[in-house]
């Protein structure tokens, strides 16, 4: 197969330059198939035909002090969501049991907020310790931790921490003013230095340019996370991006972003996160040629395809769900 344009010079060690990434995102739609084939070669090289299915539990909902424009849990959001300081044991451990029963790859736990007290982290560590007794692989999205807090969670057995860049350094002030992009970078570096696996990606469709996506992916490549979740904006009523025009998020554009992520971090789990059911409906066969990781049963405050339907879809397309 002849690669499209600059992909003739592509190598995993070199990756892509900023200009090449922008060029990839602006490729004519009729060249998308060649791009998918290039991504598929890397996907099968490192991941075979397995799909890692994750279950996400919202362990602390709403009441967040941050003003992230896309988020229903933000202090600036008027979205009609359930709010609670801590999910019930019944729900958390019930979800963990479901992960085991369905042989899902990982249990992801999200907590709204940017900083937590030591007592809150200690309580979370105890819950993680209990779930680890069942052998569950766990990832937490938990804002900015102190080193002592991170150590508590590591000692409890936490495997991986999610901390998304969300967008580029240039664009970040447009979506959040209560913390900085650099604070996110610093937090990630601290956690990596402590030996945590990292889950680090972003959100597409917030008004950023192709250059912003390129810059974000260049920073993600430098971080070299084990997992790269790419979310496609689902405008939520009550948030500052509720009226955001997402008509540019065509299947072709979205798959180009995922291909770019695969080419930049080829050994990582490339996850199509929020927006999968909306933007890739009818194109799942192409999607799984690029990504090897998805969520089932929803995204914190937004619903999603059920677990059984997700597993059936994967099998029907000739792929295999990766078991925990």
Secondary structure, 3 states (H helix, E strand, C coil): CCCCHHHHHCECCCECCHHHHHHHHCCCHHHHHHHHHHHHHHHHHHHCCEEEEEEEEEEEECCCCCCCCCCCCCCCCCCCCCCECCCCHHHHHHHHHHHHHCCCCEEEEEECCCCCCHHHHHHHHHHHHHHHCCCCCEEEECCCCCHHHHHHHHHHCCCEEECCCECCCCCHHHCCCCCCHHHHHHHHHHHHHCCCEEECCEEECCCCCHHHHHHHHHHHHHHCCCEEEEEECCCCCCCCCCCCCCCCCCHHHHHHHHHHHHHHCCCCEEEECCCHHHHCCCCHHHHCCCCCEEEECCECCECCCCHHHHHHHHHHCCCEEECC
